Amino acid sequence: MTPTKAAGMTRRERYEAQQRKRSLIIAATSTVVVVACLMIFVPMSPGWEKVQRSFFNGGVLADTFPKLLDAFKVNVMIFAWSAPAIAILGLLVALARDAKSPALFPLRIFGAAFTDVFRGVPVILTVYLIGFGIPGLGLPRPWNSPYIWGSLALILTYSAYVAEIFRAGIDSVHQSQRSAALSLGLTERQVMRDVVLPQAIRNVVPSQMNMLIALQKDVSLLSFIGPVEIFRQAGVFKSLTANFTPYVGAAIIFLIVTIPATRYADYLMAKQMRDRS
Amino acid sequence: MAKLSLRGVVKKFGDNTVCDGIDLDVEEGQMVCLIGASGAGKSTLLRCINLLEAVEDGEIFLDGEDIAEPGLNPQGVRARIGMVFQSFNLFPHMTALENAMLAPRRVHGRSKADLVGEVEELFKRFGLADRMHNYPDQLSGGQQQRVAIIRALAMRPEVMLFDEITSALDPQLVGEVLDVLLMLKQQGMTMVLATHEMGFARQAADKVCFLKDGKIIEQGPPELLFGSPQRDETKAFLARALK
């Protein structure tokens, strides 16, 4: 037996184990140094006492956190009915933009205009224009609800982005798949439904996950036209307590939802890269 | 009357004439092999026959009916002509069985229950019964290509087109796919192959056509075309191909 096999490891394995140990030590040391610096120097800054009192106030956080969680249910609700509507409208717009028949030409124009307009206008502006504009027509209850028109603004904006992602997914399916399906006698429509779309949708799942995460955050923009969701609720508490901690509480609640979702999207993305290579 | 007849077929991509006046007759039950260098127009010719490419000029007769007629609905024609591609092109989101059942269900409107026995029979006949429920990426290249053939056969086509179907395979997998072609020939299938397998063409074809620059330079029974080619271009090509 050669001496390199002494520890039951090959030469390469021993070398890699050593490298791993080395990397671990370096990473741990540098993390400790950075955290220590932050803990020493941040409190030394002249305004720290004040910042701590008005942003990181434990008492205020404990008092307001449960009610913030309650208000977050409004966000979840708006998200829950907007997301499926966005998926459907986004897919329809993507298909409209790819429509080939001349009779559907107006639909193509409409699809193009739709994506251009709603991607080109800031979300908050769309929320204002639709959220204040349409109820301004003097609609009777419940059709003047800001929930409806605010959600519609989100749905229109996000559908425009989601449609473009679906379109990229449709383009990502290789031409040879279409040839094979057509050669079997399928119609263009059947090729799209049975062969291209299932693959296209699978290809864009990670990108669409990122859109969902962005949507979850942008639901807060509806607070500007009325609904008391978490951001608005935090603002109310800020005024009541004369303290900014409720905003930090709201941020924490968002992160609890978005961090796992982001990680999952990253995981899907990485997995897809691996599968393709 | 020939099962399939081409008269003066012309196909251009921009200024590039890929098929330049092709005349070809394929009798019922015949196996015709198209040989020639890459870019000679073999694949494009097959795609034209299946109406995947629209021809600029000329006629293509299937049972005497001109299928190159502009404006003709291509689905009906494609349902009668099966095609298999070099790169398999199986649908990756479906099992082998689902791949084979999709078109008969959609085009002929048949139910899964009605189809499944018949399609399973095809898988058995081509030695893939234990692979029916696998997805394409779980199959070897040779198996994938045989599934692609089964998928085309499930439509019960009258003519089969094969576009260099062994070119993407490892050498040891080529045989299992060529065996399938021999089985089909025995059953009397009318077939047109674009191929680089000279040995196979010589042994199995009823007619061999040599293409160069979009034209059929020479055609005839394999023993003549391989044994005593008349044209210099054919001799030069065969000298290189059979080296």
Interface residues (C-beta under 8 A of the other chain):
Chain A: S176 Q177 S179 A180 A181 L182 S183 L184 G185 L186 T187 Q190 D194 V195 P198 Q199 R202
Chain B: R47 N50 L52 P74 Q75 G76 R78 A79 I81 G82 M83 F85 S87 N89 L90 F91 P92 H93 L102 A103 R106 V107 A148 R151 A152 M155
